[in-house]
Amino acid sequence: MSRIRGMGDEGFMLQTILYPDSTFKSEIDSLANSGTKIIGKLIQLATSGSRYCTSPAASADPDGDIAFYEKDATYGYRLTCNIWGYNSVDSNRHSPKCIKVFPFAATPSLGYAIKVTGGTYRYARSTATDGVGFVLGYDNTSARMEVLI
């Protein structure tokens, strides 16, 4: 097997499952119906729902790309995405290393950073100013949030 030099992907990327928002779902439907390639399509993290992504606007920083996709009865598509970066609440660009799950006491805001809350130092809360990470999703039943760190 030959090694691609110069233009091949190397190293480890953070991969996770995301779901398209309604606009992006329609775009993917159009691409699929026309036979256009979907794998490799650039994505941007969205705050319209837990683990949502959308198509980046012109001149926007992409947050990753689609590595694999499959149809999904609930969301339209289940997208396996490579995540390269995200913009924090303070508009700085970050490269995520992992997705960390934290317990919360109050429903977090998607796209916000997190800080410690409470005297036990076991819970996190979302914050619109400073903090760390990007709240990617949450589940109210288990009171857990997923944060790109």
C-alpha positions as a Python dict, from the first residue, in 0.01 Angstrom:
ca = {
    (1, 'M'): (0, 0, 0),
    (2, 'S'): (139, 340, -92),
    (3, 'R'): (140, 630, 147),
    (4, 'I'): (-31, 950, 37),
    (5, 'R'): (207, 1241, 77),
    (6, 'G'): (102, 1598, 132),
    (7, 'M'): (-277, 1582, 102),
    (8, 'G'): (-378, 1283, 319),
    (9, 'D'): (-537, 1296, 665),
    (10, 'E'): (-304, 1183, 944),
    (11, 'G'): (-333, 1150, 1317),
    (12, 'F'): (-635, 1103, 1540),
    (13, 'M'): (-954, 1304, 1508),
    (14, 'L'): (-1237, 1328, 1756),
    (15, 'Q'): (-1531, 1144, 1600),
    (16, 'T'): (-1885, 1157, 1734),
    (17, 'I'): (-2247, 1114, 1629),
    (18, 'L'): (-2435, 1432, 1537),
    (19, 'Y'): (-2777, 1499, 1384),
    (20, 'P'): (-2858, 1755, 1115),
    (21, 'D'): (-3087, 2046, 1197),
    (22, 'S'): (-3393, 2073, 969),
    (23, 'T'): (-3220, 2298, 714),
    (24, 'F'): (-2916, 2071, 692),
    (25, 'K'): (-3140, 1762, 666),
    (26, 'S'): (-3307, 1916, 360),
    (27, 'E'): (-2965, 1992, 211),
    (28, 'I'): (-2848, 1634, 268),
    (29, 'D'): (-3173, 1504, 114),
    (30, 'S'): (-3102, 1711, -198),
    (31, 'L'): (-2743, 1589, -215),
    (32, 'A'): (-2852, 1226, -175),
    (33, 'N'): (-3130, 1257, -436),
    (34, 'S'): (-2890, 1408, -690),
    (35, 'G'): (-2619, 1147, -624),
    (36, 'T'): (-2378, 1411, -488),
    (37, 'K'): (-2114, 1297, -238),
    (38, 'I'): (-2212, 1354, 126),
    (39, 'I'): (-1903, 1213, 299),
    (40, 'G'): (-1651, 1493, 342),
    (41, 'K'): (-1920, 1764, 358),
    (42, 'L'): (-1815, 2034, 605),
    (43, 'I'): (-2027, 2091, 916),
    (44, 'Q'): (-2073, 2350, 1186),
    (45, 'L'): (-2197, 2271, 1537),
    (46, 'A'): (-2551, 2398, 1596),
    (47, 'T'): (-2730, 2497, 1916),
    (48, 'S'): (-3083, 2422, 1794),
    (49, 'G'): (-3084, 2081, 1966),
    (50, 'S'): (-2862, 1833, 2148),
    (51, 'R'): (-2584, 1704, 1921),
    (52, 'Y'): (-2708, 1903, 1620),
    (53, 'C'): (-2499, 2028, 1332),
    (54, 'T'): (-2566, 2241, 1027),
    (55, 'S'): (-2404, 2350, 703),
    (56, 'P'): (-2152, 2630, 760),
    (57, 'A'): (-2226, 2969, 608),
    (58, 'A'): (-1991, 3115, 347),
    (59, 'S'): (-1660, 3225, 505),
    (60, 'A'): (-1748, 3058, 838),
    (61, 'D'): (-1499, 2839, 1023),
    (62, 'P'): (-1603, 2474, 972),
    (63, 'D'): (-1608, 2265, 1289),
    (64, 'G'): (-1557, 1931, 1114),
    (65, 'D'): (-1678, 1707, 834),
    (66, 'I'): (-1902, 1405, 774),
    (67, 'A'): (-1710, 1075, 789),
    (68, 'F'): (-2013, 843, 756),
    (69, 'Y'): (-2391, 877, 745),
    (70, 'E'): (-2700, 660, 764),
    (71, 'K'): (-3074, 719, 756),
    (72, 'D'): (-3244, 765, 1093),
    (73, 'A'): (-3620, 750, 1157),
    (74, 'T'): (-3614, 1022, 1425),
    (75, 'Y'): (-3362, 1278, 1294),
    (76, 'G'): (-3351, 1198, 923),
    (77, 'Y'): (-2981, 1114, 934),
    (78, 'R'): (-2729, 990, 1187),
    (79, 'L'): (-2395, 1150, 1101),
    (80, 'T'): (-2055, 1029, 1219),
    (81, 'C'): (-1851, 1349, 1214),
    (82, 'N'): (-1486, 1437, 1262),
    (83, 'I'): (-1471, 1739, 1495),
    (84, 'W'): (-1167, 1965, 1449),
    (85, 'G'): (-1266, 2276, 1638),
    (86, 'Y'): (-1531, 2497, 1789),
    (87, 'N'): (-1581, 2862, 1877),
    (88, 'S'): (-1620, 2924, 2248),
    (89, 'V'): (-1857, 3177, 2404),
    (90, 'D'): (-1570, 3426, 2413),
    (91, 'S'): (-1529, 3382, 2032),
    (92, 'N'): (-1195, 3202, 2060),
    (93, 'R'): (-1123, 2898, 1845),
    (94, 'H'): (-1040, 2569, 2024),
    (95, 'S'): (-944, 2216, 1919),
    (96, 'P'): (-1141, 1960, 2121),
    (97, 'K'): (-963, 1662, 2273),
    (98, 'C'): (-1261, 1471, 2410),
    (99, 'I'): (-1628, 1482, 2505),
    (100, 'K'): (-1666, 1482, 2883),
    (101, 'V'): (-1997, 1406, 3057),
    (102, 'F'): (-2082, 1616, 3362),
    (103, 'P'): (-2381, 1608, 3601),
    (104, 'F'): (-2584, 1929, 3624),
    (105, 'A'): (-2838, 2075, 3864),
    (106, 'A'): (-2996, 2327, 3622),
    (107, 'T'): (-3064, 2271, 3250),
    (108, 'P'): (-2759, 2391, 3055),
    (109, 'S'): (-2758, 2610, 2744),
    (110, 'L'): (-2622, 2453, 2427),
    (111, 'G'): (-2303, 2610, 2295),
    (112, 'Y'): (-2217, 2768, 2629),
    (113, 'A'): (-1902, 2702, 2834),
    (114, 'I'): (-1912, 2543, 3179),
    (115, 'K'): (-1801, 2627, 3533),
    (116, 'V'): (-1815, 2440, 3864),
    (117, 'T'): (-2132, 2487, 4066),
    (118, 'G'): (-2226, 2391, 4421),
    (119, 'G'): (-2018, 2315, 4725),
    (120, 'T'): (-1948, 1950, 4637),
    (121, 'Y'): (-1751, 2046, 4326),
    (122, 'R'): (-1914, 1762, 4135),
    (123, 'Y'): (-2162, 1957, 3922),
    (124, 'A'): (-2114, 2191, 3630),
    (125, 'R'): (-2329, 2476, 3506),
    (126, 'S'): (-2333, 2646, 3170),
    (127, 'T'): (-2217, 3004, 3144),
    (128, 'A'): (-2231, 3268, 2870),
    (129, 'T'): (-1907, 3428, 2990),
    (130, 'D'): (-1565, 3264, 3009),
    (131, 'G'): (-1554, 2907, 3144),
    (132, 'V'): (-1430, 2607, 2946),
    (133, 'G'): (-1564, 2387, 2670),
    (134, 'F'): (-1876, 2384, 2452),
    (135, 'V'): (-2202, 2223, 2570),
    (136, 'L'): (-2277, 1982, 2285),
    (137, 'G'): (-2584, 1812, 2431),
    (138, 'Y'): (-2770, 1723, 2748),
    (139, 'D'): (-3029, 1482, 2884),
    (140, 'N'): (-3272, 1610, 3146),
    (141, 'T'): (-3373, 1259, 3256),
    (142, 'S'): (-3022, 1163, 3365),
    (143, 'A'): (-2919, 1527, 3443),
    (144, 'R'): (-2602, 1485, 3239),
    (145, 'M'): (-2447, 1715, 2980),
    (146, 'E'): (-2190, 1639, 2713),
    (147, 'V'): (-1915, 1899, 2676),
    (148, 'L'): (-1645, 1931, 2411),
    (149, 'I'): (-1325, 1990, 2606),
}
